[in-house]
């Protein structure tokens, strides 16, 4: 009798164990953890109010992830050359002013690409004046392509000095927007007296953050 009962107990244990393992996956470091398909059992110590707050926090996290994705969409469109689709959203972001220099820079480049050169340069200028290294590099690349039609020599020299000494650009892991040959070409094209004039202006430079006065007034 006892051997039979033992076998029955083992069969039941294996059956229950198999069902339990179906809700688990093996992690090399954590051992058995709930699988993605498993339903999390309610914590008996959690009150109803705590459960509601937890669910609200989880929903907020999901919404935050969605908003983050939406934020980067116009940048991705602009990078892909689809400026017509990106500019409206970039304009909204750029108009917020300080802290949105990346949007100002991207909007400026799109404006230039779509023919609004003067307005585009103005947006790039705003981002560059705030200290955004990529915008400073765009100013320099514009000079490299158009020379004094884009910037006078001393202004190009100022941006070159600011770009090369920009602490954010020099941070570990940051990619250079301009390669060495471009930097050398810019420096070599500027007369020495104009270069020294630009360096002096750069040494007296302080960041300026653009404020949308129209938006501030309406608020």
N, C-alpha and C positions, 0 to 999 in steps of 0.2 A: 504493500500500500504506500509506504513512504517513498520508495523510488518513483512510483507513478506521480505522487503529489509533487515531488521534486522536479520531475520533468515538466509538469504543468506550470509550476512556478517559473521555471526557466523560460518556457515558451511565452508566458505572459510578460515576463520581464523584457525579453527580447523584442516582443511586439511593441510594448510601450516605449522601450529604448529606441527602437527604429523610428517610431513616430516623432519622438523628441528630437532625435538627431536630424530628422528631415527639416526641422526648423533651425538648424544650426549649420554653420560653416566652420571650417578649420582655418585658423590664422596661425602662421608660423610663430609669431611672437606672443599673441594673446590667447592661443588655444582655441577653445570653442566659443564662438560669438554668434549672436542671432543673425540669421540670413536676412537678405533684403525682403524676402517674402513673408517672413515671420511677423506676426502681430505682437507688439510689445504689450506685455501684461501690465495692467494698471498697478501703480505703486500703492499698496494699502495705506502707506503713511501719508500719501498726498491728499489734501483736502480738495473739495470741489473748486474752491476759489483758486487754489494753487494750480489745479489742472487747467482751468480756463486761462490763467496768466501764462502758463507754459505753452499752450496752443497758440495764444496770441503772439508770443515771442517767436515761435517757429514760423508762423505766417509772415511776421515782419521780416524775418531773415530771408524768406523766399522772395518777398517783394523787393527787398534790398538788392538781392542778386539780379533780379530782373531789371531794376533801374540802372544798376551798374552796366549791364549789357547794353541797355538803350543809350546810355551816356556815350559809349565808345562807338556806336554805329556811325554817326556822321564823320568821325575821324577815319574809320575804315573806308567809307565811301570816298572821302577826299583823297586818301592814299591810293585808292584804285583808279583815280582820275574821274570819278563821277561827281564832280563839283556841283552840278546843277541839282543833284539830289541831296547834297550835303549842306549847302549854304544856308538854308533857312534855319536848320537846327543849330548850325555853328554860330549863326548870328545871334540867336537867343542866348546861347552860352556866353559868347564873347561880350554881349551887352551887360553881363553881370559884373564885369570889371575885375578887380583884384582877385587872384586865385584862379582865373580862367584864361591865363595867358596862352596856354596850349590851344585853346579854341580861337583866340585872337590871331595867333600865328597861322593856324590852319585856314581860317577864314581869309586872312590876307593873301595867302598863297593861291587860294581858289579864285579870289577876286582878280589877281594878276593873270592867272591862267585863262580866265574867261573874258579878259579885255579891259577890266576896270583897274588899270595899273595904278593910278594915283591913289585910289581908295585902298587898294590892296597893300601898297607900300605903307600907308598910314597905319593899317592894322598890324603889319609886321613891326613897324616902328614902336607901337605901343607895347607889344610883347617883348621886344628887344630892350626897351627902356626899363622894363620891369626886371630885367636880368635873365631872361630865358635864353640860354645858350643857342638853342636851335634857331631861334628868331634872329639872333646876332649873326649866325652862320648864313642864314638866308639873305640878310642884308649884304654880306660879303660875297655870296655867290651872285647876287644881282649886280654888284659892282664888277665882279670878274667877267660877267657876260656883257655888261653895258658900259663898264668903266665910268668915266666922269658924267656920262648921261644919266647914270643911276645915282652916284654919289661923288662929290668933290673928293680930291685926294685925301685931304686932312680928315674928312668924315670917315672914309674907308679905313684910314689908319687908326682912328679912334675905336671903331668897331673891331678891328683886328686885335688891338691890344686888349680890349675888354673880353673878347671871345677867348683869347689865349690864356688870360688870367682868371677866367670865370671859375669860381670854386666848385660850382655844381658840375661843370664839364670835367673838372679834374678829379671828381670823386671816383673811387674805385668801382669798376664795372660799367662806367658810362661810356657809350660809344661816341666817337668823334664824328660830328656832322660834316666836317671838312677833312680831306686827307692832306698829307704833308705837301704834296705837289701843288695843291690849290693854295695853301697858305704861303708857300714860297713864291708862287706866281703873283699873288696879291702884294706881298711885301716888295717884290722886285719891281713892280710897276709904279710904285709911289716914290716921287722924288724925296730925298732925305729931309729937306727942310719941311716939307708937308707932312712927312712921317713924324718928325719930332713935334710938330704942332698938334697932330692928332693924339700922340701919346700924352702930351701935357693935358689936353682936354679930357682924355680918359682917366687920368689920375685925379682930376677934379670932379669926376662923374659920381653921382649917387643915383640909386634906383628911383624911378618915378612910376607909380602905379596909376593907370588910367581909371578914372571914375566916370560912369555914365551919368552926367548931370541931369539929363532929361528924365532918366528913370528915377534918380534920387528925388527930384522935384515932385514927380507924380506919386511917389510913396509917402 
